[in-house]
């Protein structure tokens, strides 16, 4: 019975230790407030052939990317089989504070541009001019050297004919202007507050650790509680007269 109490007490201490370790790991891997993340559009961008369109993408909170590399590519586009190096071609590549056209997909030459005067505000949206049906698809915006867990976002471009059902344009308006950098929607379309998330994790960890310590203390007190000796009751008989 005593061995059971000792093992259970050790289990309580081990539970507290591993709970603390798990909570610490969660806190470390939780996005830190103020860390910039790449944010794209949660809705597809709709346009028609021949129009100019803007694929919205920005960093939140704002972060100056003038000295960073910004890559726009089409992740669903397979490399050229004739290229033995399987080099990645970009829709638009910004490096060393300028555009690099040498690694650009030929179909996008002279048709794409960034808002270079807004890079210091974290606006990395891409403008595509004179779009064609071949431009439809998913686009990936990537800042490879950004110190963040969210370095890229996916934006989907849909090309429709001008006489297409007008419900597309009423429900999802065309993005033909620079997107608002105050938009807090992430690439999956959800919102969250890093401060609230971290606070919830910390409070949960404190409660778990406190519960483990209290449980261990109670078992320790129970183990150290002295056992009262049992006294045999002796009934003395009066001497017979």
C-alpha positions as CSV (number, residue, x, y, z in Angstrom):
1,X,0.0,0.0,0.0
2,X,2.9,2.4,0.9
3,X,4.6,1.5,-2.4
4,X,1.4,2.5,-4.3
5,X,1.3,5.9,-2.6
6,X,5.0,6.6,-3.4
7,X,4.5,5.6,-7.1
8,X,1.4,7.8,-7.3
9,X,3.2,10.7,-5.8
10,X,6.0,10.3,-8.4
11,X,3.4,10.1,-11.1
12,X,2.0,13.5,-9.9
13,X,5.4,15.1,-10.1
14,X,6.1,13.7,-13.5
15,X,2.7,14.8,-14.8
16,X,3.6,18.4,-13.6
17,X,7.0,18.3,-15.3
18,X,5.7,17.1,-18.6
19,X,2.8,19.5,-18.5
20,X,5.2,22.4,-18.0
21,X,7.4,21.1,-20.8
22,X,4.5,20.8,-23.2
23,X,3.1,24.2,-22.4
24,X,6.5,25.8,-22.8
25,X,6.8,24.2,-26.3
26,X,3.4,25.5,-27.3
27,X,4.3,29.0,-26.2
28,X,7.6,28.9,-28.1
29,X,5.9,27.7,-31.3
30,X,3.0,30.2,-31.0
31,X,3.4,33.1,-33.3
32,X,4.9,36.1,-31.4
33,X,2.9,39.3,-31.4
34,X,4.5,41.8,-33.8
35,X,6.0,39.1,-36.1
36,X,5.2,39.9,-39.7
37,X,3.3,37.3,-41.7
38,X,2.5,37.2,-45.4
39,X,-1.2,37.7,-46.0
40,X,-3.0,37.0,-49.2
41,X,-6.6,37.2,-50.4
42,X,-9.1,34.7,-48.9
43,X,-11.4,35.1,-52.0
44,X,-10.4,34.4,-55.6
45,X,-9.6,37.5,-57.7
46,X,-12.0,37.7,-60.7
47,X,-11.2,39.5,-63.9
48,X,-11.7,39.4,-67.7
49,X,-9.3,38.9,-70.6
50,X,-7.5,42.1,-71.6
51,X,-7.9,43.8,-68.2
52,X,-5.3,44.7,-65.6
53,X,-5.6,43.0,-62.3
54,X,-3.9,43.2,-58.9
55,X,-3.2,40.1,-56.8
56,X,-3.3,41.5,-53.2
57,X,-0.6,40.4,-50.8
58,X,1.0,42.3,-47.9
59,X,2.8,41.8,-44.6
60,X,1.0,42.2,-41.3
61,X,2.2,44.0,-39.2
62,X,3.8,46.3,-41.8
63,X,7.4,45.4,-42.6
64,X,9.9,47.1,-44.9
65,X,10.8,44.5,-47.6
66,X,12.7,46.8,-49.9
67,X,15.9,44.9,-49.1
68,X,14.2,41.5,-49.2
69,X,13.6,39.0,-52.0
70,X,10.0,38.8,-53.2
71,X,9.0,35.9,-55.4
72,X,5.8,35.5,-57.3
73,X,5.3,32.1,-58.9
74,X,2.7,29.6,-60.1
75,X,3.0,26.5,-57.9
76,X,0.9,24.4,-60.2
77,X,3.1,25.1,-63.2
78,X,5.5,22.2,-63.8
79,X,9.1,22.8,-64.7
80,X,10.2,22.6,-68.4
81,X,11.1,19.0,-69.0
82,X,13.8,20.1,-71.4
83,X,15.6,21.9,-68.6
84,X,17.9,19.5,-66.9
85,X,18.4,21.7,-63.9
86,X,14.6,22.0,-63.4
87,X,15.0,25.7,-62.6
88,X,12.0,27.5,-61.2
89,X,10.7,30.3,-63.4
90,X,8.9,33.2,-61.8
91,X,5.9,35.3,-62.7
92,X,7.9,38.1,-61.0
93,X,11.1,38.2,-59.1
94,X,12.3,41.1,-57.0
95,X,15.9,40.8,-55.7
96,X,18.6,43.3,-54.7
97,X,16.1,46.2,-54.9
98,X,15.2,45.6,-58.5
99,X,13.3,43.2,-60.8
100,X,15.2,40.2,-62.2
101,X,13.7,39.4,-65.6
102,X,16.2,36.7,-66.5
103,X,14.4,34.1,-64.5
104,X,10.9,35.2,-65.5
105,X,8.3,33.1,-67.4
106,X,8.4,34.5,-71.0
107,X,4.6,34.9,-71.1
108,X,4.9,37.5,-68.3
109,X,7.7,39.6,-69.6
110,X,6.8,43.3,-69.4
111,X,3.4,42.5,-68.0
112,X,4.0,42.4,-64.3
113,X,5.2,44.9,-61.7
114,X,5.3,45.5,-57.9
115,X,4.3,48.7,-56.1
116,X,8.0,49.6,-55.4
117,X,7.1,52.8,-53.6
118,X,5.0,50.8,-51.1
119,X,7.4,48.0,-50.4
120,X,8.5,49.8,-47.3
121,X,5.0,49.5,-46.0
122,X,4.9,45.8,-46.6
123,X,2.8,45.9,-49.8
124,X,4.0,43.2,-52.1
125,X,0.9,43.0,-54.3
126,X,1.5,42.1,-57.9
127,X,-0.1,43.9,-60.9
128,X,-0.6,41.8,-64.1
129,X,-1.4,43.8,-67.2
130,X,-3.4,42.6,-70.2
131,X,-4.4,39.3,-68.6
132,X,-5.2,36.3,-70.8
133,X,-7.0,33.0,-70.2
134,X,-3.6,31.3,-69.7
135,X,-3.0,33.5,-66.6
136,X,-5.7,31.8,-64.6
137,X,-4.6,29.7,-61.7
138,X,-3.0,29.9,-58.3
139,X,-0.2,32.3,-57.5
140,X,2.2,32.1,-54.6
141,X,3.8,35.2,-53.0
142,X,6.9,34.3,-51.1
143,X,9.4,36.2,-49.0
144,X,12.0,33.5,-48.5
145,X,14.2,35.2,-46.0
146,X,11.4,36.6,-43.8
147,X,11.9,35.7,-40.2
148,X,8.4,34.3,-39.7
149,X,6.6,31.0,-39.7
150,X,4.2,32.4,-42.5
151,X,6.5,33.4,-45.4
152,X,4.1,32.9,-48.3
153,X,0.4,33.2,-49.3
154,X,-1.6,31.8,-52.1
155,X,-3.9,34.0,-54.3
156,X,-6.2,32.5,-56.9
157,X,-6.9,34.3,-60.2
158,X,-10.1,33.4,-62.1
159,X,-10.6,34.7,-65.7
160,X,-14.1,35.0,-66.9
161,X,-15.7,36.3,-70.1
162,X,-17.2,39.8,-70.0
163,X,-20.7,38.4,-70.4
164,X,-20.3,35.9,-67.6
165,X,-22.9,35.7,-64.8
166,X,-22.8,39.1,-63.1
167,X,-23.2,37.4,-59.6
168,X,-19.4,37.0,-59.7
169,X,-18.8,40.7,-59.9
170,X,-21.4,41.6,-57.3
171,X,-20.4,39.0,-54.7
172,X,-16.6,39.2,-55.4
173,X,-15.7,42.6,-56.8
174,X,-12.6,43.0,-59.0
175,X,-9.5,44.1,-57.2
176,X,-8.2,46.7,-59.6
177,X,-6.7,49.0,-57.0
178,X,-4.1,48.7,-54.4
179,X,-5.5,46.5,-51.6
180,X,-6.0,47.9,-48.1
181,X,-3.1,46.9,-45.9
182,X,-5.5,46.9,-42.9
183,X,-7.1,43.7,-44.0
184,X,-6.4,41.1,-41.3
185,X,-7.6,38.0,-43.2
186,X,-5.0,35.3,-43.6
187,X,-4.6,33.0,-46.6
188,X,-7.2,30.6,-45.2
189,X,-9.7,33.4,-44.6
190,X,-9.5,33.3,-40.8
191,X,-8.7,35.9,-38.2
192,X,-7.0,35.5,-34.9
193,X,-5.4,37.6,-32.2
194,X,-1.9,36.4,-31.2
195,X,-2.2,38.2,-27.8
196,X,-5.4,36.3,-27.0
197,X,-4.0,33.0,-28.2
198,X,-0.8,33.3,-26.1
199,X,-2.8,34.5,-23.0
200,X,-5.1,31.5,-23.3
201,X,-2.2,29.1,-23.5
202,X,-0.4,30.7,-20.5
203,X,-3.5,30.6,-18.3
204,X,-4.2,27.0,-19.2
205,X,-0.6,26.1,-18.4
206,X,-0.7,27.9,-15.0
207,X,-3.9,26.0,-14.1
208,X,-2.5,22.6,-15.1
209,X,0.8,23.2,-13.2
210,X,-1.0,24.5,-10.2
211,X,-3.3,21.5,-10.2
212,X,-0.4,19.1,-10.5
213,X,1.5,20.8,-7.6
214,X,-1.5,20.8,-5.3
215,X,-2.1,17.1,-6.1
216,X,1.5,16.2,-5.4
217,X,1.4,18.2,-2.1
218,X,-1.8,16.5,-0.9
219,X,-0.4,13.0,-1.6
220,X,2.8,13.9,0.2
221,X,0.9,15.1,3.2
222,X,-1.2,12.0,3.2
223,X,2.0,9.9,3.0
224,X,3.6,11.7,5.9
225,X,0.5,11.6,8.2
226,X,1.5,9.6,11.3
227,X,-0.4,6.5,12.0
228,X,-1.9,6.4,15.5
229,X,-0.9,3.2,17.4
230,X,-3.7,1.0,18.3
231,X,-4.0,0.3,22.0
232,X,-5.4,-2.9,23.3
233,X,-8.1,-2.3,25.8
234,X,-7.3,-4.3,28.9
235,X,-10.2,-4.8,31.2
236,X,-8.8,-5.2,34.7
237,X,-10.8,-7.4,37.0
238,X,-11.3,-6.3,40.5
239,X,-9.7,-8.7,42.9
240,X,-12.2,-11.0,44.4
241,X,-13.0,-10.3,47.9
